[in-house]
């Protein structure tokens, strides 16, 4: 059975690469980084294995340099007790590229990436960069790592904002419905005919799936602020209507 077949037939879906860096080629050596989401050392191993044995199987890399940072539940804890139930597990592997794993891990730390594994793949071209041009290979490794880490953090920040937006949208819809009912029960019609208002279709759910860029993140943050302000305003209106009723 091929490696690909074994992953296809596995009960778990194969790891999904979040981002791959642009390739850097220098004196016939090529470097590229991949980042995967990983919340445990077991997931780290699965991601590295998948990249090496499946993704790169047609063109094996000379070195698969890996580093990871995972926030894991402490032994004897459930994870329900707050931050104190967790501890950070980190590590790295050089895979024959001496001192390279620590460089990858250092970039992950500086970029604040957690629950991820970065694998920098090097296809050695026959020219030893460390002899010809000093430690430039470390520069390439760090550049690739930084690129995927920043994309990972951007996606993570957007996901957090979209999650907040979705929750705030639901709260706002509920509050506006409460306001319409409060106004109707008080025989006040600030929103028009109460019967018509109560029979209106629910507002269309917002779609944030197109948010991917730094500009989208800035927009999402503005929308969060706008939703929070709208929620405060509607709550004040409801309180005023209830006082008059």
Short mmCIF file of the C-alpha atoms (twelve columns), coordinates in Angstrom:
data_MODEL
# 
_entry.id   MODEL 
# 
loop_
_atom_site.group_PDB 
_atom_site.id 
_atom_site.type_symbol 
_atom_site.label_atom_id 
_atom_site.label_alt_id 
_atom_site.label_comp_id 
_atom_site.label_asym_id 
_atom_site.label_seq_id 
_atom_site.Cartn_x 
_atom_site.Cartn_y 
_atom_site.Cartn_z 
_atom_site.pdbx_PDB_model_num 
ATOM 1   C CA . UNK A 1   0.000   0.000  0.000  1 
ATOM 2   C CA . UNK A 2   1.398   3.435  -0.901 1 
ATOM 3   C CA . UNK A 3   1.794   6.190  1.676  1 
ATOM 4   C CA . UNK A 4   -0.972  8.156  -0.023 1 
ATOM 5   C CA . UNK A 5   -3.320  5.172  0.129  1 
ATOM 6   C CA . UNK A 6   -2.602  4.686  3.821  1 
ATOM 7   C CA . UNK A 7   -3.553  8.296  4.561  1 
ATOM 8   C CA . UNK A 8   -6.689  8.095  2.437  1 
ATOM 9   C CA . UNK A 9   -7.829  4.936  4.228  1 
ATOM 10  C CA . UNK A 10  -7.033  6.326  7.683  1 
ATOM 11  C CA . UNK A 11  -10.005 7.107  9.901  1 
ATOM 12  C CA . UNK A 12  -8.643  10.612 10.454 1 
ATOM 13  C CA . UNK A 13  -8.521  13.203 7.674  1 
ATOM 14  C CA . UNK A 14  -4.998  14.082 6.523  1 
ATOM 15  C CA . UNK A 15  -3.439  17.237 7.987  1 
ATOM 16  C CA . UNK A 16  -4.266  20.400 6.060  1 
ATOM 17  C CA . UNK A 17  -1.428  22.786 5.352  1 
ATOM 18  C CA . UNK A 18  -2.419  26.318 6.350  1 
ATOM 19  C CA . UNK A 19  0.228   28.059 4.265  1 
ATOM 20  C CA . UNK A 20  3.308   27.350 2.189  1 
ATOM 21  C CA . UNK A 21  5.982   30.001 1.753  1 
ATOM 22  C CA . UNK A 22  7.502   31.124 -1.480 1 
ATOM 23  C CA . UNK A 23  10.532  29.087 -2.454 1 
ATOM 24  C CA . UNK A 24  13.987  30.565 -1.950 1 
ATOM 25  C CA . UNK A 25  16.669  29.161 -4.241 1 
ATOM 26  C CA . UNK A 26  20.323  29.924 -3.583 1 
ATOM 27  C CA . UNK A 27  23.254  28.137 -5.238 1 
ATOM 28  C CA . UNK A 28  21.104  25.196 -6.248 1 
ATOM 29  C CA . UNK A 29  19.586  24.714 -2.783 1 
ATOM 30  C CA . UNK A 30  15.862  25.409 -2.378 1 
ATOM 31  C CA . UNK A 31  14.063  26.307 0.853  1 
ATOM 32  C CA . UNK A 32  10.315  26.398 1.541  1 
ATOM 33  C CA . UNK A 33  8.291   26.454 4.760  1 
ATOM 34  C CA . UNK A 34  4.933   24.883 5.554  1 
ATOM 35  C CA . UNK A 35  2.768   25.600 8.580  1 
ATOM 36  C CA . UNK A 36  0.093   23.332 10.014 1 
ATOM 37  C CA . UNK A 37  -2.272  23.739 12.924 1 
ATOM 38  C CA . UNK A 38  -1.240  21.336 15.708 1 
ATOM 39  C CA . UNK A 39  -2.626  21.271 19.248 1 
ATOM 40  C CA . UNK A 40  -0.577  18.340 20.553 1 
ATOM 41  C CA . UNK A 41  2.751   16.660 19.958 1 
ATOM 42  C CA . UNK A 42  0.866   13.749 18.394 1 
ATOM 43  C CA . UNK A 43  -0.614  16.139 15.830 1 
ATOM 44  C CA . UNK A 44  2.848   17.593 15.268 1 
ATOM 45  C CA . UNK A 45  4.194   14.146 14.387 1 
ATOM 46  C CA . UNK A 46  1.264   13.461 12.085 1 
ATOM 47  C CA . UNK A 47  1.799   16.736 10.203 1 
ATOM 48  C CA . UNK A 48  5.539   16.217 9.744  1 
ATOM 49  C CA . UNK A 49  4.982   12.634 8.633  1 
ATOM 50  C CA . UNK A 50  2.280   13.658 6.154  1 
ATOM 51  C CA . UNK A 51  4.429   16.398 4.627  1 
ATOM 52  C CA . UNK A 52  7.435   14.107 4.305  1 
ATOM 53  C CA . UNK A 53  5.770   10.879 3.207  1 
ATOM 54  C CA . UNK A 54  2.845   12.179 1.165  1 
ATOM 55  C CA . UNK A 55  3.243   15.801 0.046  1 
ATOM 56  C CA . UNK A 56  6.965   15.547 -0.687 1 
ATOM 57  C CA . UNK A 57  6.994   11.882 -1.652 1 
ATOM 58  C CA . UNK A 58  7.450   12.651 -5.389 1 
ATOM 59  C CA . UNK A 59  10.357  14.997 -4.600 1 
ATOM 60  C CA . UNK A 60  11.833  14.185 -1.166 1 
ATOM 61  C CA . UNK A 61  13.576  17.031 0.645  1 
ATOM 62  C CA . UNK A 62  17.120  16.594 1.921  1 
ATOM 63  C CA . UNK A 63  16.082  18.010 5.302  1 
ATOM 64  C CA . UNK A 64  12.675  18.532 6.943  1 
ATOM 65  C CA . UNK A 65  13.431  20.989 9.756  1 
ATOM 66  C CA . UNK A 66  10.564  21.200 12.237 1 
ATOM 67  C CA . UNK A 67  9.596   23.329 15.235 1 
ATOM 68  C CA . UNK A 68  6.371   23.443 17.190 1 
ATOM 69  C CA . UNK A 69  4.566   25.249 20.013 1 
ATOM 70  C CA . UNK A 70  1.418   23.682 21.492 1 
ATOM 71  C CA . UNK A 71  -0.679  24.803 24.455 1 
ATOM 72  C CA . UNK A 72  -1.627  21.510 26.113 1 
ATOM 73  C CA . UNK A 73  -3.605  20.480 29.183 1 
ATOM 74  C CA . UNK A 74  -1.387  19.685 32.166 1 
ATOM 75  C CA . UNK A 75  -1.352  16.088 33.432 1 
ATOM 76  C CA . UNK A 76  -4.170  15.580 35.924 1 
ATOM 77  C CA . UNK A 77  -6.067  18.668 34.708 1 
ATOM 78  C CA . UNK A 78  -9.270  18.850 32.678 1 
ATOM 79  C CA . UNK A 79  -8.820  22.170 30.909 1 
ATOM 80  C CA . UNK A 80  -11.941 23.539 32.594 1 
ATOM 81  C CA . UNK A 81  -10.045 25.351 35.332 1 
ATOM 82  C CA . UNK A 82  -8.811  28.220 33.196 1 
ATOM 83  C CA . UNK A 83  -5.339  29.172 32.028 1 
ATOM 84  C CA . UNK A 84  -3.612  27.413 34.928 1 
ATOM 85  C CA . UNK A 85  -4.740  24.057 33.499 1 
ATOM 86  C CA . UNK A 86  -2.509  24.524 30.453 1 
ATOM 87  C CA . UNK A 87  1.208   24.583 29.734 1 
ATOM 88  C CA . UNK A 88  3.213   25.356 26.624 1 
ATOM 89  C CA . UNK A 89  5.010   22.465 24.959 1 
ATOM 90  C CA . UNK A 90  7.646   23.436 22.402 1 
ATOM 91  C CA . UNK A 91  10.437  21.692 20.589 1 
ATOM 92  C CA . UNK A 92  12.360  21.361 17.369 1 
ATOM 93  C CA . UNK A 93  14.183  18.869 15.154 1 
ATOM 94  C CA . UNK A 94  17.125  19.626 12.865 1 
ATOM 95  C CA . UNK A 95  16.789  16.537 10.649 1 
ATOM 96  C CA . UNK A 96  20.492  16.742 9.869  1 
ATOM 97  C CA . UNK A 97  20.580  20.528 9.344  1 
ATOM 98  C CA . UNK A 98  22.531  21.421 12.479 1 
ATOM 99  C CA . UNK A 99  21.075  24.217 14.646 1 
ATOM 100 C CA . UNK A 100 18.326  24.956 12.119 1 
ATOM 101 C CA . UNK A 101 15.400  23.776 14.248 1 
ATOM 102 C CA . UNK A 102 16.194  26.301 16.972 1 
ATOM 103 C CA . UNK A 103 16.103  29.081 14.367 1 
ATOM 104 C CA . UNK A 104 12.620  28.057 13.268 1 
ATOM 105 C CA . UNK A 105 11.426  27.885 16.875 1 
ATOM 106 C CA . UNK A 106 12.870  31.318 17.655 1 
ATOM 107 C CA . UNK A 107 10.902  32.898 14.801 1 
ATOM 108 C CA . UNK A 108 7.710   31.169 15.959 1 
ATOM 109 C CA . UNK A 109 8.270   32.623 19.425 1 
ATOM 110 C CA . UNK A 110 8.910   36.145 18.130 1 
ATOM 111 C CA . UNK A 111 5.771   36.019 15.948 1 
ATOM 112 C CA . UNK A 112 3.645   34.690 18.817 1 
ATOM 113 C CA . UNK A 113 2.533   31.545 17.001 1 
ATOM 114 C CA . UNK A 114 0.997   28.833 19.198 1 
ATOM 115 C CA . UNK A 115 -0.756  25.552 18.383 1 
ATOM 116 C CA . UNK A 116 1.195   25.110 15.182 1 
ATOM 117 C CA . UNK A 117 4.117   23.273 13.646 1 
ATOM 118 C CA . UNK A 118 6.397   24.804 11.024 1 
ATOM 119 C CA . UNK A 119 8.440   22.578 8.739  1 
ATOM 120 C CA . UNK A 120 11.155  24.161 6.619  1 
ATOM 121 C CA . UNK A 121 12.140  21.862 3.774  1 
ATOM 122 C CA . UNK A 122 15.544  22.122 2.139  1 
ATOM 123 C CA . UNK A 123 16.434  20.479 -1.125 1 
ATOM 124 C CA . UNK A 124 20.227  20.443 -1.095 1 
ATOM 125 C CA . UNK A 125 21.755  21.246 -4.454 1 
ATOM 126 C CA . UNK A 126 25.358  20.212 -3.842 1 
ATOM 127 C CA . UNK A 127 26.849  23.581 -2.858 1 
ATOM 128 C CA . UNK A 128 27.443  23.977 0.888  1 
ATOM 129 C CA . UNK A 129 26.055  27.444 1.637  1 
ATOM 130 C CA . UNK A 130 27.628  27.483 5.080  1 
ATOM 131 C CA . UNK A 131 31.078  27.320 3.464  1 
ATOM 132 C CA . UNK A 132 30.549  29.550 0.454  1 
ATOM 133 C CA . UNK A 133 28.514  32.342 2.061  1 
ATOM 134 C CA . UNK A 134 28.506  31.709 5.803  1 
ATOM 135 C CA . UNK A 135 25.251  31.055 7.683  1 
ATOM 136 C CA . UNK A 136 23.017  32.391 4.895  1 
ATOM 137 C CA . UNK A 137 21.042  29.158 5.020  1 
ATOM 138 C CA . UNK A 138 19.771  30.264 8.430  1 
ATOM 139 C CA . UNK A 139 18.617  33.550 6.917  1 
ATOM 140 C CA . UNK A 140 16.636  31.674 4.269  1 
ATOM 141 C CA . UNK A 141 15.172  29.327 6.883  1 
ATOM 142 C CA . UNK A 142 14.100  32.253 9.069  1 
ATOM 143 C CA . UNK A 143 12.651  34.177 6.118  1 
ATOM 144 C CA . UNK A 144 10.488  31.236 5.049  1 
ATOM 145 C CA . UNK A 145 9.385   30.620 8.620  1 
ATOM 146 C CA . UNK A 146 8.456   34.251 9.224  1 
ATOM 147 C CA . UNK A 147 6.361   34.354 6.055  1 
ATOM 148 C CA . UNK A 148 4.153   31.404 7.000  1 
ATOM 149 C CA . UNK A 149 3.933   32.473 10.655 1 
ATOM 150 C CA . UNK A 150 2.581   35.889 9.704  1 
ATOM 151 C CA . UNK A 151 -0.028  34.390 7.405  1 
ATOM 152 C CA . UNK A 152 -1.006  31.957 10.175 1 
ATOM 153 C CA . UNK A 153 -1.398  34.786 12.705 1 
ATOM 154 C CA . UNK A 154 -3.403  36.871 10.250 1 
ATOM 155 C CA . UNK A 155 -5.803  34.009 9.603  1 
ATOM 156 C CA . UNK A 156 -6.064  33.343 13.324 1 
ATOM 157 C CA . UNK A 157 -6.839  37.004 14.073 1 
ATOM 158 C CA . UNK A 158 -9.451  37.131 11.308 1 
ATOM 159 C CA . UNK A 159 -11.076 33.936 12.603 1 
ATOM 160 C CA . UNK A 160 -11.268 35.434 16.102 1 
ATOM 161 C CA . UNK A 161 -12.808 38.664 14.789 1 
ATOM 162 C CA . UNK A 162 -15.319 36.821 12.611 1 
ATOM 163 C CA . UNK A 163 -16.307 34.646 15.564 1 
ATOM 164 C CA . UNK A 164 -16.910 37.777 17.653 1 
ATOM 165 C CA . UNK A 165 -18.817 39.410 14.805 1 
ATOM 166 C CA . UNK A 166 -21.085 36.403 14.335 1 
ATOM 167 C CA . UNK A 167 -21.903 36.352 18.050 1 
ATOM 168 C CA . UNK A 168 -22.533 40.111 18.128 1 
ATOM 169 C CA . UNK A 169 -24.745 39.886 15.023 1 
ATOM 170 C CA . UNK A 170 -26.907 37.256 16.723 1 
ATOM 171 C CA . UNK A 171 -27.153 39.340 19.891 1 
ATOM 172 C CA . UNK A 172 -28.101 42.437 17.900 1 
ATOM 173 C CA . UNK A 173 -30.816 40.592 15.964 1 
ATOM 174 C CA . UNK A 174 -32.294 39.325 19.231 1 
ATOM 175 C CA . UNK A 175 -32.196 42.766 20.845 1 
ATOM 176 C CA . UNK A 176 -33.856 44.432 17.868 1 
ATOM 177 C CA . UNK A 177 -36.587 41.819 18.002 1 
ATOM 178 C CA . UNK A 178 -37.014 42.539 21.722 1 
ATOM 179 C CA . UNK A 179 -37.198 46.264 20.975 1 
ATOM 180 C CA . UNK A 180 -39.927 45.741 18.385 1 
ATOM 181 C CA . UNK A 181 -41.939 43.613 20.830 1 
ATOM 182 C CA . UNK A 182 -41.462 46.125 23.643 1 
ATOM 183 C CA . UNK A 183 -42.578 48.982 21.419 1 
ATOM 184 C CA . UNK A 184 -45.598 47.013 20.200 1 
ATOM 185 C CA . UNK A 185 -46.704 46.039 23.704 1 
ATOM 186 C CA . UNK A 186 -46.495 49.680 24.769 1 
ATOM 187 C CA . UNK A 187 -48.578 50.706 21.738 1 
ATOM 188 C CA . UNK A 188 -45.691 52.806 20.517 1 
ATOM 189 C CA . UNK A 189 -44.591 52.517 16.923 1 
ATOM 190 C CA . UNK A 190 -41.067 53.886 16.513 1 
ATOM 191 C CA . UNK A 191 -40.324 51.175 13.988 1 
ATOM 192 C CA . UNK A 192 -43.545 51.538 11.973 1 
ATOM 193 C CA . UNK A 193 -46.591 49.278 12.195 1 
ATOM 194 C CA . UNK A 194 -45.800 46.686 14.947 1 
ATOM 195 C CA . UNK A 195 -47.712 43.935 13.145 1 
ATOM 196 C CA . UNK A 196 -45.715 44.553 10.018 1 
ATOM 197 C CA . UNK A 197 -42.452 44.784 11.988 1 
ATOM 198 C CA . UNK A 198 -43.092 41.493 13.747 1 
ATOM 199 C CA . UNK A 199 -43.891 39.752 10.470 1 
ATOM 200 C CA . UNK A 200 -40.791 40.948 8.653  1 
ATOM 201 C CA . UNK A 201 -38.314 38.314 7.606  1 
ATOM 202 C CA . UNK A 202 -35.235 37.874 9.734  1 
ATOM 203 C CA . UNK A 203 -32.317 39.923 8.415  1 
ATOM 204 C CA . UNK A 204 -29.971 38.111 6.096  1 
ATOM 205 C CA . UNK A 205 -27.045 36.549 7.934  1 
ATOM 206 C CA . UNK A 206 -23.787 38.347 7.254  1 
ATOM 207 C CA . UNK A 207 -21.184 36.500 5.212  1 
ATOM 208 C CA . UNK A 208 -17.591 37.044 6.291  1 
ATOM 209 C CA . UNK A 209 -16.017 34.179 4.351  1 
ATOM 210 C CA . UNK A 210 -14.300 36.629 2.002  1 
ATOM 211 C CA . UNK A 211 -12.153 38.115 4.771  1 
ATOM 212 C CA . UNK A 212 -8.517  37.162 4.135  1 
ATOM 213 C CA . UNK A 213 -6.252  40.230 4.083  1 
ATOM 214 C CA . UNK A 214 -4.863  42.802 6.511  1 
ATOM 215 C CA . UNK A 215 -7.447  45.239 5.165  1 
ATOM 216 C CA . UNK A 216 -10.187 42.708 5.886  1 
ATOM 217 C CA . UNK A 217 -8.920  42.341 9.449  1 
ATOM 218 C CA . UNK A 218 -9.038  46.109 9.941  1 
ATOM 219 C CA . UNK A 219 -12.581 46.146 8.545  1 
ATOM 220 C CA . UNK A 220 -13.612 43.291 10.842 1 
ATOM 221 C CA . UNK A 221 -12.296 45.186 13.867 1 
ATOM 222 C CA . UNK A 222 -14.273 48.275 12.835 1 
ATOM 223 C CA . UNK A 223 -17.396 46.142 12.436 1 
ATOM 224 C CA . UNK A 224 -16.914 44.659 15.910 1 
ATOM 225 C CA . UNK A 225 -16.790 48.184 17.355 1 
ATOM 226 C CA . UNK A 226 -19.871 49.189 15.339 1 
ATOM 227 C CA . UNK A 227 -21.825 46.138 16.529 1 
ATOM 228 C CA . UNK A 228 -20.875 46.799 20.156 1 
ATOM 229 C CA . UNK A 229 -22.052 50.408 19.839 1 
ATOM 230 C CA . UNK A 230 -25.303 49.308 18.179 1 
ATOM 231 C CA . UNK A 231 -25.956 46.784 20.959 1 
ATOM 232 C CA . UNK A 232 -25.492 49.481 23.608 1 
ATOM 233 C CA . UNK A 233 -27.849 51.813 21.746 1 
ATOM 234 C CA . UNK A 234 -30.591 49.201 21.370 1 
ATOM 235 C CA . UNK A 235 -30.293 48.224 25.038 1 
ATOM 236 C CA . UNK A 236 -30.781 51.874 26.003 1 
ATOM 237 C CA . UNK A 237 -33.864 52.126 23.771 1 
ATOM 238 C CA . UNK A 238 -35.332 48.978 25.315 1 
ATOM 239 C CA . UNK A 239 -34.730 50.345 28.822 1 
ATOM 240 C CA . UNK A 240 -36.468 53.613 27.930 1 
ATOM 241 C CA . UNK A 241 -39.482 51.825 26.435 1 
ATOM 242 C CA . UNK A 242 -39.783 49.599 29.493 1 
ATOM 243 C CA . UNK A 243 -39.691 52.623 31.804 1 
ATOM 244 C CA . UNK A 244 -42.553 54.247 29.889 1 
ATOM 245 C CA . UNK A 245 -44.698 51.106 29.837 1 
# 
